[in-house]
Amino acid sequence: MGKQVVRLGFLGLGTVGSAVYEVLHRNAEDIAMRAGVDFQVRRIAVAHPEKPRPVPVDRDLLTGNAWEVVEDPEVDVIVEVMGGIEPTRSYLLKAIESGKSVVTANKQLMANRGRELLDAAEARGVDLYFEGSVGGGIPIIRPLKESLAADRITEILAILNGTTNYILTKMAQEGWTFSQALADAQRRGFAEQDPTEDIDGHDAASKLAILASVAFNTRVTASDVPREGIAKISPRDIAYAQELGYTIKLLAIGRNTDDHVEVRVHPVLIPSHHPLATVSNEYNAVLIRGDAVGEVMFYGRGAGGLPTASAVISDIVDIGRNIRFRANGRIRCTCYRQKPVLPAEQVEVPFYLSLQVVDRPGVFARIAGVFGEEEVSIASIVQKSRGETAEVIMITHKTREGQMRRVLDRLRDLPVVKEVSNVIRVEDSEG
Amino acid sequence: MGKQVVRLGFLGLGTVGSAVYEVLHRNAEDIAMRAGVDFQVRRIAVAHPEKPRPVPVDRDLLTGNAWEVVEDPEVDVIVEVMGGIEPTRSYLLKAIESGKSVVTANKQLMANRGRELLDAAEARGVDLYFEGSVGGGIPIIRPLKESLAADRITEILAILNGTTNYILTKMAQEGWTFSQALADAQRRGFAEQDPTEDIDGHDAASKLAILASVAFNTRVTASDVPREGIAKISPRDIAYAQELGYTIKLLAIGRNTDDHVEVRVHPVLIPSHHPLATVSNEYNAVLIRGDAVGEVMFYGRGAGGLPTASAVISDIVDIGRNIRFRANGRIRCTCYRQKPVLPAEQVEVPFYLSLQVVDRPGVFARIAGVFGEEEVSIASIVQKSRGETAEVIMITHKTREGQMRRVLDRLRDLPVVKEVSNVIRVEDSEG
């Protein structure tokens, strides 16, 4: 007896779309055995139907008009791999309205308009799955929704951007400057020609918004996530951090308390023995802390056509199983609470500072005086170089962002301080 | 409107059972929101109903007769946390037969009688879930069945036993002997008073059989897994391995080819930069290689009441969702192929050897001669100590087990070889 056929309509056939198409065909037999249904690609919307394709695709399936795919009554599931917020959002809303389930790998869309789309899907009783939007092939959205369903998740610490992790790894291993490492990443295809989205932390912020929404059961959008990029990190900061037993990483951090959630993306010093410190090059990792499970970590390639295709197809398979059992809507939007996001000024972390100061007696006292008056307590203060100008490295105890800003303003006004070269947060929570 | 109620019957209320009970109550509201149903513990079978309990449990629920739970028509789902093969298997078969879904954390049962139980569940259209049987709280069974459903999984490399990983970590970090580290693990509660099950690799072999069955889509039982324990590992082996850039771990290894599967549990030298090499103390980790996803790793606490309860409850939640949508049987037994297990003699790996030899000229030539005649090629041979007896460390290129055994027999017969102190496999595949 033939299996039930689930018909797919693709929006997009770029790197991820082509890989989804390729793997769906290459592993068709296994995928059908696991899903209990057969999948058939019925229609594919592309910007340029005439363009040559890297995978052998039946050209009769191609159309330049996405609405044809969205409105095709013979398409059961939309596979959105075109990206962008509009017109993608309109296509997906229309697809959902007409009873189609949707798989998307679109982090921007989910991080900004996730609520609207998930509400629409829930109201219509269809599935909207988005495993490929975070961490490439690393299973993380489904594990959070299913495998960790028993837990109150209290913390997310994650390396969500491969480009910046590659750059920081090379700076640490080779002693390169940020610009040298960026140029190398661009040569190897790990960074875009315009790398802003990655190096300024936008990409990681969108992914953290999605993860936090799922893990903390309250909606977080990209604009809720304060972020800082890695362009200011110098090889000296990395070397000093290493001496102090730390590694510098761009982390996405989320915390969940009874009253609020806390989310942010910025470079941090983490202890070099921390599981995330050893995640190198373009790899991603997500560490989750739950009240029952303790600490679990998920690790793998956070980008690329094939890994992301693995995630997208896992969503397609799950929807296929739901269609077979008429169980669409089986896993609902997880944002059943509404918690405020803690304002950035109220977040408390230790800080690492590097200062250029006049090298003469009494300078430490002047600097320490400012910290004392602002009630910021110092964990260590070390002079790293001598000369007309001396470099001083400080680490504070936990301090509110707002307090730290006041200290920095006052330090910059001190005649003995020539420059505050860098301020980097420290992450050394142990649960 | 009240939610549908799914009624649970526990078999067992030991460390894991108590933790399941506790977390089900503590996080009841979240668990119900996520599952879309409420859960109610209806009956609990324990060996000694009168015994004091570490968690406050309604004593009216307790019974000394497991059949009462299995046959209770008001129990929808059996939560099996009693362990052992019989009578557990009989209870579960009866429960399945009467239409109950089952959650079990019983690795022994699943590794030995998994097929029988899964076939029964499939025939009856109920669910049999076993996330807690491998890796404690680490999500791994469900990610393999769902998140990696697109992939042809080619390799599993895993640290599946926390006791042995703790012992090897302490030997490496503190220079302790195996016996010292074992005694320390016993003091800290990481090792049983009779540690055989862990240190001889039985525990890891059962878990690997379960993982391989799910990942490779063919049934592997515990008895298919050749295993060696860690009792022979000496602090000197660990030190020599470190000098050569390796870390010694007890690994569970599975490989999947077109023709067969390969499974084994034994100590190995892995490169110290390998993601598994940095997994220390009682932590577990599972590295999976798939043809689309590439390399992904899952890391966390592989044992303990609360982590295992997290896994068990995730299965309960999933079954609750299935009951709500009448979708039980939605994910079927994954063993839809039948592949032979490669005989141990045919497995090919590099070997590390430590030999005690007579310290005089010509000895290397005699030893190397044996390797040459048996067509085993040597990657390195280094003399580590001098004296009347010299210690020699060798690493070979990939060699079949059968060939290696012939070399060892001949070495032991050489008058210049006083002892073959250790033989450890090397794992340095890079995909």
Boltz contact constraints between the chains, C-beta under 6 A:
constraints:
  - contact:
      token1: [A, 23]
      token2: [B, 150]
      max_distance: 6.0
  - contact:
      token1: [A, 23]
      token2: [B, 292]
      max_distance: 6.0
  - contact:
      token1: [A, 27]
      token2: [B, 152]
      max_distance: 6.0
  - contact:
      token1: [A, 33]
      token2: [B, 336]
      max_distance: 6.0
  - contact:
      token1: [A, 34]
      token2: [B, 149]
      max_distance: 6.0
  - contact:
      token1: [A, 137]
      token2: [B, 293]
      max_distance: 6.0
  - contact:
      token1: [A, 138]
      token2: [B, 296]
      max_distance: 6.0
  - contact:
      token1: [A, 139]
      token2: [B, 143]
      max_distance: 6.0
  - contact:
      token1: [A, 139]
      token2: [B, 147]
      max_distance: 6.0
  - contact:
      token1: [A, 142]
      token2: [B, 146]
      max_distance: 6.0
  - contact:
      token1: [A, 142]
      token2: [B, 147]
      max_distance: 6.0
  - contact:
      token1: [A, 143]
      token2: [B, 139]
      max_distance: 6.0
  - contact:
      token1: [A, 143]
      token2: [B, 143]
      max_distance: 6.0
  - contact:
      token1: [A, 146]
      token2: [B, 142]
      max_distance: 6.0
  - contact:
      token1: [A, 147]
      token2: [B, 139]
      max_distance: 6.0
  - contact:
      token1: [A, 147]
      token2: [B, 142]
      max_distance: 6.0
  - contact:
      token1: [A, 147]
      token2: [B, 314]
      max_distance: 6.0
  - contact:
      token1: [A, 149]
      token2: [B, 34]
      max_distance: 6.0
  - contact:
      token1: [A, 149]
      token2: [B, 314]
      max_distance: 6.0
  - contact:
      token1: [A, 149]
      token2: [B, 317]
      max_distance: 6.0
  - contact:
      token1: [A, 150]
      token2: [B, 23]
      max_distance: 6.0
  - contact:
      token1: [A, 150]
      token2: [B, 310]
      max_distance: 6.0
  - contact:
      token1: [A, 150]
      token2: [B, 313]
      max_distance: 6.0
  - contact:
      token1: [A, 150]
      token2: [B, 314]
      max_distance: 6.0
  - contact:
      token1: [A, 151]
      token2: [B, 310]
      max_distance: 6.0
  - contact:
      token1: [A, 152]
      token2: [B, 27]
      max_distance: 6.0
  - contact:
      token1: [A, 278]
      token2: [B, 278]
      max_distance: 6.0
  - contact:
      token1: [A, 292]
      token2: [B, 23]
      max_distance: 6.0
  - contact:
      token1: [A, 292]
      token2: [B, 306]
      max_distance: 6.0
  - contact:
      token1: [A, 292]
      token2: [B, 309]
      max_distance: 6.0
  - contact:
      token1: [A, 292]
      token2: [B, 310]
      max_distance: 6.0
  - contact:
      token1: [A, 293]
      token2: [B, 137]
      max_distance: 6.0
  - contact:
      token1: [A, 293]
      token2: [B, 307]
      max_distance: 6.0
  - contact:
      token1: [A, 293]
      token2: [B, 310]
      max_distance: 6.0
  - contact:
      token1: [A, 294]
      token2: [B, 301]
      max_distance: 6.0
  - contact:
      token1: [A, 294]
      token2: [B, 307]
      max_distance: 6.0
  - contact:
      token1: [A, 296]
      token2: [B, 138]
      max_distance: 6.0
  - contact:
      token1: [A, 296]
      token2: [B, 300]
      max_distance: 6.0
  - contact:
      token1: [A, 297]
      token2: [B, 299]
      max_distance: 6.0
  - contact:
      token1: [A, 299]
      token2: [B, 297]
      max_distance: 6.0
  - contact:
      token1: [A, 300]
      token2: [B, 296]
      max_distance: 6.0
  - contact:
      token1: [A, 301]
      token2: [B, 294]
      max_distance: 6.0
  - contact:
      token1: [A, 306]
      token2: [B, 292]
      max_distance: 6.0
  - contact:
      token1: [A, 307]
      token2: [B, 293]
      max_distance: 6.0
  - contact:
      token1: [A, 307]
      token2: [B, 294]
      max_distance: 6.0
  - contact:
      token1: [A, 309]
      token2: [B, 292]
      max_distance: 6.0
  - contact:
      token1: [A, 310]
      token2: [B, 150]
      max_distance: 6.0
  - contact:
      token1: [A, 310]
      token2: [B, 151]
      max_distance: 6.0
  - contact:
      token1: [A, 310]
      token2: [B, 292]
      max_distance: 6.0
  - contact:
      token1: [A, 310]
      token2: [B, 293]
      max_distance: 6.0
  - contact:
      token1: [A, 313]
      token2: [B, 150]
      max_distance: 6.0
  - contact:
      token1: [A, 314]
      token2: [B, 147]
      max_distance: 6.0
  - contact:
      token1: [A, 314]
      token2: [B, 149]
      max_distance: 6.0
  - contact:
      token1: [A, 314]
      token2: [B, 150]
      max_distance: 6.0
  - contact:
      token1: [A, 317]
      token2: [B, 149]
      max_distance: 6.0
  - contact:
      token1: [A, 321]
      token2: [B, 330]
      max_distance: 6.0
  - contact:
      token1: [A, 325]
      token2: [B, 327]
      max_distance: 6.0
  - contact:
      token1: [A, 325]
      token2: [B, 330]
      max_distance: 6.0
  - contact:
      token1: [A, 327]
      token2: [B, 325]
      max_distance: 6.0
  - contact:
      token1: [A, 327]
      token2: [B, 327]
      max_distance: 6.0
  - contact:
      token1: [A, 330]
      token2: [B, 321]
      max_distance: 6.0
  - contact:
      token1: [A, 330]
      token2: [B, 325]
      max_distance: 6.0
  - contact:
      token1: [A, 336]
      token2: [B, 33]
      max_distance: 6.0
